[in-house]
Structures are given as structure tokens and as C-alpha cells.
Amino acid sequence: MVPEKRKLMVVSAALAAVFALPGCAPAGYDPADYGNAAEPAAADVAATPGAEATDGAVDPNVAPTTEATGPAEAGDANAAEVSDDLVTKSLTGTSVAKMGKVVEDQDGFVLYRFDSDGDDPSKSNCNGECAKIWPPATTNDGEPTLKGVSASLVGTVTRADGTKQLTLKGWPLYRYVGDKKPGQWKGQNVNGKWFVITPTGTKNLTCLPKISKPVAPPADATGGDAGGDSGSDYSY
């Protein structure tokens, strides 16, 4: 017979494994605070329209269940050109600590999606001051180098200023100026509307910090450091 003490140790270890999933959520987490976004440790709860839950114990890179957007169309003569230094040249599906599956650009910066945007049809609603805090992943030819991201999920959308922005499963892609180095994801859950995007275009809800305010826009509209720490009154 197995000693009683050993049984208790085995049970305790099993329970510890259950609660040691590679995710995190703030104390007192309330899904209502996230606009009905999916809870971090459930794959079958109500989610923001167009979003899908990703459990920390489930690979968020699984095949999508909804119809994917078509591949990008290159060579739109009516699209406004952007300078080469503003072009997002690659999309790479990879993993970072705590968050798990993410998409990074050519500089290693994590990309995000915005709940106030549209995915079917694609539409970016982050313009003006918002786009200074959340720079769009712009493109001229709609053909970034892909690694770990399916070409069938990558498309483009025309922004209000006429430039083209890359989309993933219909969702426009953005950087966050609050991320100061590659691999950071300080934009996660900003205003309860901004979320790290997975290689399949879903929200990555593996880790949900408390809702925070975005950093202020850069003092220089053309670039530079953000104008302050999180806590600004900007609504995007």
C-alpha cells in the first residue's frame, strides 16, 4: 500500500500543477471590467465580438474556427506611400515570457489589436493622437516576410489618411510606444481595449494585468520617447 503521507504529497503536487498554469490575472478580476472579454483561464466564456479566448494551458496557435481574411493585395496605386523606415517588413509568430504566443515585427516588438477596430470588414479606428501612441503596422506592398504566421490570415486595410495597414485575421496591427524594448507587452489590457495578438489573430488573454491608462503621445509627433508613464487621460 502507498503510505498516507505519500498520497497527500501526490495530491498536493497535482493541485499545485493545476494552479500553476502559465497565465496571470489581477486580484479581484472581474470579466465585466473587460467589456465581456474572455476570462484568462477559460476557452468557452463570452468574449468581445470577433475575439476568441486563449487559455494559458491551450496553444493559442491552433487553427482558427472562423473564415480567414484573404491575403493582402499588393500594388494599390491609390494607396498613400509611407517611408521605408515606417514600413512593417516582417511578422513573426513567437513566444515571450508569461504571455506565450505573440506576433513581433522586424525589430522584435510585440504587436497588438484594438477592440474598437473592426475585423469583418477590417477597419482601423485609431487615428490622430491615438496613432501616435499606437503606431500602425503600415505597409506599401502588403507583403511582409512571414515566419510562424499564415499568409492566408494576413491582409491590409486602408486607413483614414490613405496609407495601408497590415491586418491579421482582419484585425489591424499596432505597436505600442510604451514598449521600450523588444519582447515587452506593456500595452496588454490598456483601457481594457488593447490586447497582444496571437499568430492566429486572436486576443492573447494568457496574462491580464490590471487595466491601465496609455502613455502620453510622444512630444515629437515624428517619433521620440513617449511623453510620460501610464496614467494619462487618453481614452485609447
N, C-alpha and C positions, 0 to 999 in steps of 0.2 A: 504493500500500500504506500501511496505517496504521503509523506509527513504533512500534517495540517499546516505547519509553518510554510512549507514549500508551496502548497496550494495557494495560500494567501499571497505569497510573493509573485506567483504566476498571474493571479487575478489582478494584482496591483499593477504589474507591468503592462498587462493588456489594457487596463483603464488608462494608464499614462500614455500609451500609444494612441488611443482614441483621441485624447485631448491634446496631443502634440502635433496635430495636423499643421502643415506649413503655411498657415494663414494667421491673420490677426485682425482684431476689430476693437474699437474703443469700448471702454467700460460703459455700461448702460446703453449699448447700441439699440437704436430703435429704427426699424426699416422705414417708418413714416417720415423720418428726417431726411431720407434719401429720395424722396419723390417716388416711392414704391419701387426703388431699385432692389434688385435681388439681394437676399441676405448672403453673407460671405461663405457660409457653410451649408448651403442647400442648393440643389440644382433644379428644384421643381416649384420654387416660390414665384409669386408675381414679380415681374420685372418691368422696368421702364420700357415703353413700346419700342420694339426694334432691338432690345438688348436681350442677352442670354446670360444666365448665371454661370459662374465658373467656380467650382468647389476646389479648395486647396488640395483635396485628395484626388481630383479628377484632372486629367490632362486637358487643358483648355484648347489644345491644338487639334481636337477631334474634328471630324468633318462637319461643316455647318448643316443645319437642318432646313434652312430656308434657301430660296433660289439666290444664287450669287449674281452680283452685278457683272456686266460684260467687261472685257478687257478694255484698256484705255485706247482711245482713238488718237493717233498722232497726226501732226501736221494741220491743225486747225488754223487756217490763215487769218481768222478773225480774232484769235486769242492775243491778248497783250503779252509781249515778251517780258521776261524777268531776267535780271543779270545773272550770270553764271554762278556767282557766289551765293545767290539766294535759292538756287535750284536744289531740290532734294534728289540726290543722284542714286541713292540706293535705299532699299527696305530690307532689313534683316530680322528674321524671327529668331529670338534667342531667349535666354533666361537670366534673371538678376536675383540677387539675394532677397528673400522674403516674399517678393512679388511673384516670382515664377516667370511664366511666358509673357514676353513683351515684343514690341517691334521697335527697332532702332534705325536711325538714319545713318548716313555715311560717316558721321562724326561720333557715333555711338550714343546719341541722345535718344532717350525714350520718347515715343510718340503717344498722343492722346486723342480721344474722341469726346465730343461735346453733346450732352443730352438735348440742347436746344437746336441742334442741327437736324437735318433730315437725311434719311438713308434710302428712301424709296418714294419719290425720286431723291437723289442726292442734292443737298443744299447746305451751303455754309451760311450761318447767321452770326459769325464772329467777324466783324469788320471794324474799321476805325481804331479806337483806343483798345478794343478787345484784341485785335490782331497784333498790337504791339506787345501785349502780354503773352498772347498765344500765337506766335508766328506760324502761318500756314505752311504746309509742306508743298511748296509750289513746284511747278514743272513747266517745261516748254514743249517737250515731245511726248509726255505721258508714258515714258519707258524707262523707269528706274531699274537699276540692277537688282535682281531679287535673289534672296537666299533664305530658305525656310518660310517663304510666303508664296502662296499660289498665284500665278499670273491671272487666273480666272477671277480672282477676287479684287484685283487692282484696277481702278478706273480713275477718271478725272471728273471734276465739276468746275464750271466757270463761276468765278467769284464776282462780287458786285463791281470790282474795279477792272474786270475783264481778263484777269490772269487765271491760269489753270491751277487747280489744287488737286493733289493726289487723294484718292479715296480708297478705303479698304472695306469691302463688303458694303459699299455705298456710303460709309461714314467718312467725312473729310478728316484729314490728318493734321495734327499740330504738334509743335514743340511747346515748351513752357520756359519762359525766361527766368523763372525761379530755380530751374535746374542749372547748377553752376558747373557740373562736370558730367561726363558720360556715365550712364548707368543710374543716375539719380531719378527719383519719381516723386518729387515734392508736389507735383500737380495733382496727385491722386486725391479725389474727393474734394477738390476745391469748390466751394459753394454747393457741394452736393450734386454737381453737374458735369464735372470733368473727371475722366477716368482713363487709366492706362488701357491701351487697346492690345488685344492678343493677336497673334498671326492669322486668326480666322475672322477678325473683325469684331469679336465680342468684347464686352467690358471684362476687364480682369478685376474681380472682386475678391481675390485671394487675401488681400490685406487692405483694410479700410481704416486709415487714420481718422481722427475726428474731423468734421467739416471745418475747413479753414477758408480765409479770405485770400484772394490772389495778391501777389506782389503788385506794387505800383508800376505803371508803364516806364520804360527807360526814359531818362531825361532827354536823351538824344533820340529822336524818332528813327534815326537810321541805324541805331544799334547801341552798344554800350551796356553797362550794368543796369539791372533793374533799380528803380528808384526807391526801394525800401523793402523791409521784410514783410512777411504775410501779415495781414491785418488791415489792408486798405478797404475802402468802402465800395470798390468797384463790384458790380453785380455779375460779372462774367468770370 
